[in-house]
Amino acid sequence: MAYVRLIGLIIAASVLLMMASSSSTGAGSVFETVSLASGSVISLATPEFVQVGKRYAFTWAGGGPSQTYIVKSLRRDGWVLVEVADENTNPAYFVPGELPTRWLNAGSAISIQEMRAIQ
């Protein structure tokens, strides 16, 4: 058991010495700092085919089945206002025509498929 502790102590001391020697050289510090220009914004545009009033099945990168939404409003920077997914609501609990809404980023969906209107 003492032999294992001695080996562990030697390894720990070696790691500390390597860390101390690498931090004393100033060359690596220049490459460790990343700065972004103030005010820069990156956004994925809303796909051109997405239209207000139509139903779409969105598939997200996290996996799972697609979710169907009706688009209520859209912006060109990827964000769309939708009614909560059909699969997640029970119409019996809501006033007709007053389903809850939320904003989704359509630019980050991996698949968007137009669906037929609810009949």
C-alpha angles and dihedrals in degrees: 000000000000089000091057091049091050092052090048091050092050091050092048092049091049092051092049091050092050091049092049093049094048093049092052092063111080096205096085096052094070091062096046096068120081120187130186124205111257114257096017114145128188119195136162113233122244108260110261095233095061109104134185114258097024129110120240135182109224122200117197131207091244090074131234129108122320119266123224120224136172110227112232100173137353141203126203094237094074100272121121129180110227140174111252112277115285089230092057100050137073108208090209089073097053137066107253110267093013105093116154117263136210139177120254129185103235091184090070096051115109092210135018119184126183112235131202117264117266109261 
